[in-house]
């Protein structure tokens, strides 16, 4: 502990000396320019500081600066303690003197053995003063100790198909599931997904590559095909879709090597949402043709129909099919039989008179429900 504190004090002292030197250099350079009245562009210096994850200075780094701070075109490559380094006697600090005013992109291009490259480029501006930028490099051993997360898993429930009886917790109707995945990272991600059926087996894993900021989905049709059920909507299928991200597979791309150091707070790499729909009707809502029939009940010898409706104008709407031949009086009697509990013998004692039949358009009642669920990830080693 004392040794680490002494090392941090040493780094702070070196950084302070470096800052004072940069300011002094700027003042002398500015005074020299004023006295000699040079016509070329003003210049200053860029300091690149490299530290480790435990705040120690790290030597042997190489960087690229774009554009070249001397030519203002192309790219300049610099190395710690090289001839371009004005502070070559200090390990871990590179000072480029005489950089022209402007904006520069600095990128770490090489790290010493045993350290992970800092892949985040940084932009600095040189204007009226010197500037500095700091890069941090983690050692491979420290990262191996810090992170043990190897897999990130999303588990999405699905329900596909139709229920016709009351034998289960789901009411009769048709059920559908849509699982959507969005890669919200700026690098591609490889996912593996498979299906686990309730009280059944698991499917083989399917590999899917998701480019940066792109999305994909899994619907019931795909699940039925994977389970070799065809397009059979008559059978209800329930279970889970397991979506897995293996960090080792992500590391195949250079852009994502930083994920070796992923933490519990950073595991939500994807946006996974599940959209559920349910419809209790045998068919989806649609427009239907209906016959509106006006009629009278002239006589009722069964005595089961209330007297107040006898010889009164009545009407009823009945669904109709195109090119269908039907007996209008029989259809009305069927409705009366259901409403007043009439037998076949009772119906023979009833006399009807049809006044008018008209055609209209109606729609089925929509007994439809939807819901949305956001799936949270789980990490495992």
Secondary structure, DSSP 8 states (H G I E B T S, - for coil): -HHHHHHHHHHHHHHHHHHHHHHHHHHHHHHHHHHHT--S--EEEEEEEEEETTS-B--S-EEEEES-TTTSSSEEEEETTSTT-TTTTSTTEEEEEEEESEEEEEEEEE--TTB------EEEEESSS-EEEEEEE-BHHHHHHH----EEEEEEEEEEEEE-SSSSSS-SEEEEEEEEEEE-SSS-EEEEEEEEETTS-B---EEEEE-TT-EEEEEHHHHHHHTT-TT-TTS-EEEEEEEEEEHHHHTTSGGGGGGGG--GGG---EEEEEEEEEE-SSS---EEEEEEEEEEEEEESSS-S-GGGTTS-EEEEEEE-TT----HHHHHHHHHHHHHT--HHHHHTEEEEEEEEEEEEEE----EEEEEEEE--EEE-
